[in-house]
Amino acid sequence: MDMKRTVTTLVFAISTLLLFNSCRTLEPIRTESQIDLNRFMGDWVVIANIPTFLEKDAWNALETYEIREPGIVDTTFTFNKGGPEGEQKTYTPVGFVREGTGDAVWGMRFVWPIKAEYRIVYVNEDYTETIIGRRKRDYLWIMAREADLPEERVQALIDLAVEEGYERDAILRVPHKEVPASQPTTREPAG
């Protein structure tokens, strides 16, 4: 009798937890209303991020986008693992632009059939600075066309990410070997 009651209580608790977790809504995150995909294409240097497991200890991170066909973006992500001269890693996910999003929301596929959420949270008018995020606020990429983005611009972009619900302490600088001496040379907190 006690075993039956324990199992029933456990099943009820797990079911309740799953129900409440599935009903939990994610807070909205800013997303650009319209992106000019042609202007967005090209090289983006990762200045700071909340890294995925692939990016931990990444140096010289560079993301390159190229339109394969309407709605499909080929991506090449390269970095040096462990240091400025470390082994170069290259990944080639594919971005699938979601219709009705102003080209600002993509599904990024590293492994079929999974498409991870990719939102263009911010891009400046001249398409030289951008923030890529997710509603879960688990990953973040602050990128620019050049590695030597002025520190006040880096901090302004971090501030914008924090305003969108990201934790400042989780955002790390991505070191690059060809930047001024004032820039970080280790993966350290960005804010």
C-alpha positions as a Markdown table, in Angstrom:
| # | Residue | x | y | z |
|---|---|---|---|---|
| 1 | Met | 0.0 | 0.0 | 0.0 |
| 2 | Asp | 2.8 | 2.5 | 0.9 |
| 3 | Met | 4.6 | 1.7 | -2.4 |
| 4 | Lys | 1.5 | 2.4 | -4.4 |
| 5 | Arg | 0.9 | 5.7 | -2.6 |
| 6 | Thr | 4.6 | 6.7 | -3.1 |
| 7 | Val | 4.4 | 5.9 | -6.9 |
| 8 | Thr | 1.1 | 7.8 | -7.2 |
| 9 | Thr | 2.5 | 10.8 | -5.4 |
| 10 | Leu | 5.7 | 10.7 | -7.5 |
| 11 | Val | 3.7 | 10.5 | -10.8 |
| 12 | Phe | 1.5 | 13.4 | -9.6 |
| 13 | Ala | 4.5 | 15.5 | -8.7 |
| 14 | Ile | 6.3 | 14.9 | -12.0 |
| 15 | Ser | 3.1 | 15.5 | -14.0 |
| 16 | Thr | 2.5 | 18.8 | -12.1 |
| 17 | Leu | 6.1 | 19.9 | -12.6 |
| 18 | Leu | 5.9 | 19.2 | -16.4 |
| 19 | Leu | 2.5 | 20.9 | -16.7 |
| 20 | Phe | 3.7 | 24.1 | -14.9 |
| 21 | Asn | 7.0 | 24.1 | -16.8 |
| 22 | Ser | 5.2 | 23.7 | -20.2 |
| 23 | Cys | 2.8 | 26.5 | -19.3 |
| 24 | Arg | 5.6 | 28.9 | -18.4 |
| 25 | Thr | 5.9 | 31.6 | -21.0 |
| 26 | Leu | 9.1 | 33.2 | -22.0 |
| 27 | Glu | 9.3 | 37.0 | -21.7 |
| 28 | Pro | 9.4 | 38.7 | -25.1 |
| 29 | Ile | 12.8 | 39.7 | -26.4 |
| 30 | Arg | 13.3 | 42.6 | -28.7 |
| 31 | Thr | 13.7 | 41.5 | -32.3 |
| 32 | Glu | 14.4 | 43.8 | -35.2 |
| 33 | Ser | 11.2 | 44.3 | -37.3 |
| 34 | Gln | 13.0 | 44.2 | -40.7 |
| 35 | Ile | 16.4 | 43.0 | -41.8 |
| 36 | Asp | 18.0 | 43.7 | -45.1 |
| 37 | Leu | 19.5 | 40.2 | -45.6 |
| 38 | Asn | 21.9 | 41.4 | -48.3 |
| 39 | Arg | 23.4 | 44.0 | -46.0 |
| 40 | Phe | 23.6 | 41.5 | -43.1 |
| 41 | Met | 25.6 | 39.0 | -45.1 |
| 42 | Gly | 29.4 | 38.8 | -44.9 |
| 43 | Asp | 31.9 | 38.6 | -42.0 |
| 44 | Trp | 30.9 | 39.3 | -38.4 |
| 45 | Val | 33.6 | 39.2 | -35.6 |
| 46 | Val | 32.3 | 37.8 | -32.3 |
| 47 | Ile | 33.2 | 40.4 | -29.7 |
| 48 | Ala | 31.4 | 38.9 | -26.7 |
| 49 | Asn | 29.0 | 36.1 | -26.0 |
| 50 | Ile | 27.4 | 33.7 | -23.7 |
| 51 | Pro | 29.0 | 30.7 | -25.3 |
| 52 | Thr | 27.6 | 27.4 | -26.4 |
| 53 | Phe | 29.7 | 24.3 | -25.5 |
| 54 | Leu | 31.4 | 24.5 | -28.9 |
| 55 | Glu | 32.7 | 28.1 | -28.2 |
| 56 | Lys | 34.1 | 27.7 | -24.7 |
| 57 | Asp | 37.8 | 28.8 | -24.9 |
| 58 | Ala | 37.3 | 30.3 | -28.4 |
| 59 | Trp | 39.7 | 32.9 | -29.8 |
| 60 | Asn | 39.4 | 34.9 | -33.1 |
| 61 | Ala | 35.8 | 33.9 | -33.5 |
| 62 | Leu | 34.3 | 34.8 | -36.9 |
| 63 | Glu | 30.8 | 34.2 | -38.3 |
| 64 | Thr | 30.3 | 34.5 | -42.1 |
| 65 | Tyr | 26.9 | 34.5 | -43.8 |
| 66 | Glu | 26.1 | 34.0 | -47.4 |
| 67 | Ile | 22.6 | 33.6 | -49.0 |
| 68 | Arg | 22.4 | 30.2 | -50.7 |
| 69 | Glu | 18.9 | 30.8 | -52.0 |
| 70 | Pro | 15.9 | 32.8 | -50.8 |
| 71 | Gly | 15.3 | 31.9 | -47.1 |
| 72 | Ile | 18.4 | 29.9 | -46.7 |
| 73 | Val | 21.7 | 31.2 | -45.3 |
| 74 | Asp | 25.0 | 29.3 | -45.4 |
| 75 | Thr | 27.0 | 30.0 | -42.3 |
| 76 | Thr | 30.7 | 29.4 | -41.6 |
| 77 | Phe | 31.8 | 29.8 | -38.0 |
| 78 | Thr | 35.6 | 29.6 | -37.4 |
| 79 | Phe | 37.7 | 30.1 | -34.3 |
| 80 | Asn | 41.0 | 29.0 | -32.7 |
| 81 | Lys | 40.5 | 26.7 | -29.8 |
| 82 | Gly | 42.4 | 27.5 | -26.6 |
| 83 | Gly | 44.5 | 30.4 | -27.7 |
| 84 | Pro | 45.3 | 32.9 | -30.5 |
| 85 | Glu | 47.3 | 30.2 | -32.4 |
| 86 | Gly | 45.2 | 27.2 | -31.3 |
| 87 | Glu | 43.7 | 24.6 | -33.6 |
| 88 | Gln | 41.3 | 26.2 | -36.0 |
| 89 | Lys | 37.8 | 24.9 | -35.7 |
| 90 | Thr | 35.2 | 25.4 | -38.5 |
| 91 | Tyr | 31.4 | 24.7 | -38.3 |
| 92 | Thr | 29.0 | 25.2 | -41.1 |
| 93 | Pro | 25.4 | 25.4 | -39.9 |
| 94 | Val | 22.6 | 26.5 | -42.2 |
| 95 | Gly | 20.2 | 29.3 | -41.3 |
| 96 | Phe | 16.5 | 29.0 | -42.3 |
| 97 | Val | 14.8 | 32.4 | -42.3 |
| 98 | Arg | 11.4 | 32.1 | -40.8 |
| 99 | Glu | 8.6 | 33.7 | -42.9 |
| 100 | Gly | 6.7 | 36.6 | -41.5 |
| 101 | Thr | 9.6 | 37.7 | -39.2 |
| 102 | Gly | 11.0 | 40.5 | -41.4 |
| 103 | Asp | 14.0 | 38.1 | -41.9 |
| 104 | Ala | 15.0 | 38.7 | -38.2 |
| 105 | Val | 14.3 | 35.2 | -36.9 |
| 106 | Trp | 16.0 | 32.1 | -38.2 |
| 107 | Gly | 16.3 | 28.5 | -37.4 |
| 108 | Met | 20.0 | 27.6 | -37.2 |
| 109 | Arg | 20.6 | 24.0 | -38.0 |
| 110 | Phe | 23.9 | 22.4 | -36.9 |
| 111 | Val | 22.5 | 18.9 | -36.9 |
| 112 | Trp | 19.5 | 17.7 | -38.8 |
| 113 | Pro | 16.6 | 18.0 | -38.0 |
| 114 | Ile | 17.2 | 20.5 | -35.1 |
| 115 | Lys | 16.9 | 24.2 | -35.8 |
| 116 | Ala | 18.0 | 26.4 | -32.9 |
| 117 | Glu | 16.4 | 29.7 | -32.4 |
| 118 | Tyr | 18.4 | 32.6 | -33.8 |
| 119 | Arg | 17.0 | 36.2 | -33.3 |
| 120 | Ile | 18.5 | 39.4 | -34.6 |
| 121 | Val | 17.9 | 41.4 | -31.5 |
| 122 | Tyr | 19.7 | 44.5 | -32.7 |
| 123 | Val | 21.5 | 45.7 | -35.8 |
| 124 | Asn | 22.7 | 49.3 | -36.2 |
| 125 | Glu | 21.8 | 51.4 | -39.2 |
| 126 | Asp | 25.0 | 50.8 | -41.1 |
| 127 | Tyr | 25.0 | 47.1 | -40.3 |
| 128 | Thr | 28.4 | 47.2 | -38.5 |
| 129 | Glu | 27.1 | 46.0 | -35.0 |
| 130 | Thr | 24.6 | 43.3 | -34.1 |
| 131 | Ile | 23.3 | 41.3 | -31.2 |
| 132 | Ile | 22.0 | 37.8 | -31.8 |
| 133 | Gly | 19.9 | 36.2 | -29.0 |
| 134 | Arg | 17.3 | 33.7 | -28.0 |
| 135 | Arg | 14.1 | 34.0 | -25.9 |
| 136 | Lys | 15.6 | 31.6 | -23.4 |
| 137 | Arg | 18.5 | 34.0 | -22.8 |
| 138 | Asp | 20.8 | 31.1 | -22.6 |
| 139 | Tyr | 23.1 | 32.1 | -25.5 |
| 140 | Leu | 24.1 | 35.5 | -26.9 |
| 141 | Trp | 26.5 | 36.9 | -29.5 |
| 142 | Ile | 27.6 | 40.5 | -29.8 |
| 143 | Met | 29.3 | 40.9 | -33.1 |
| 144 | Ala | 30.8 | 43.7 | -35.3 |
| 145 | Arg | 32.4 | 43.9 | -38.7 |
| 146 | Glu | 35.8 | 44.6 | -37.1 |
| 147 | Ala | 37.5 | 43.2 | -34.0 |
| 148 | Asp | 38.6 | 46.6 | -32.6 |
| 149 | Leu | 35.2 | 47.9 | -31.8 |
| 150 | Pro | 35.6 | 50.8 | -29.4 |
| 151 | Glu | 35.1 | 49.9 | -25.7 |
| 152 | Glu | 32.2 | 52.4 | -25.3 |
| 153 | Arg | 30.4 | 50.6 | -28.1 |
| 154 | Val | 31.0 | 47.2 | -26.6 |
| 155 | Gln | 29.6 | 48.4 | -23.3 |
| 156 | Ala | 26.6 | 50.0 | -25.0 |
| 157 | Leu | 25.8 | 46.7 | -26.7 |
| 158 | Ile | 26.3 | 44.7 | -23.5 |
| 159 | Asp | 23.9 | 47.2 | -21.8 |
| 160 | Leu | 21.3 | 46.6 | -24.5 |
| 161 | Ala | 21.6 | 42.8 | -24.0 |
| 162 | Val | 21.2 | 43.3 | -20.2 |
| 163 | Glu | 18.1 | 45.4 | -20.8 |
| 164 | Glu | 16.7 | 42.4 | -22.8 |
| 165 | Gly | 17.1 | 40.1 | -19.8 |
| 166 | Tyr | 20.6 | 38.7 | -20.2 |
| 167 | Glu | 22.8 | 38.5 | -17.1 |
| 168 | Arg | 25.8 | 40.8 | -17.3 |
| 169 | Asp | 28.1 | 38.4 | -15.5 |
| 170 | Ala | 27.4 | 35.6 | -18.0 |
| 171 | Ile | 28.6 | 37.7 | -21.0 |
| 172 | Leu | 32.2 | 37.0 | -21.8 |
| 173 | Arg | 34.7 | 38.8 | -24.1 |
| 174 | Val | 36.0 | 36.8 | -27.0 |
| 175 | Pro | 39.7 | 37.6 | -27.4 |
| 176 | His | 41.2 | 38.3 | -30.8 |
| 177 | Lys | 44.9 | 38.3 | -31.5 |
| 178 | Glu | 44.8 | 41.4 | -33.8 |
| 179 | Val | 43.3 | 44.0 | -31.5 |
| 180 | Pro | 44.7 | 46.9 | -29.5 |
| 181 | Ala | 46.5 | 46.2 | -26.3 |
| 182 | Ser | 43.5 | 47.8 | -24.4 |
| 183 | Gln | 41.3 | 44.9 | -25.4 |
| 184 | Pro | 41.1 | 41.6 | -23.4 |
| 185 | Thr | 43.4 | 38.8 | -24.3 |
| 186 | Thr | 41.6 | 36.2 | -22.2 |
| 187 | Arg | 38.0 | 35.1 | -21.9 |
| 188 | Glu | 36.9 | 37.4 | -19.1 |
| 189 | Pro | 33.5 | 38.9 | -18.1 |
| 190 | Ala | 32.6 | 41.5 | -20.6 |
| 191 | Gly | 30.6 | 43.9 | -18.3 |
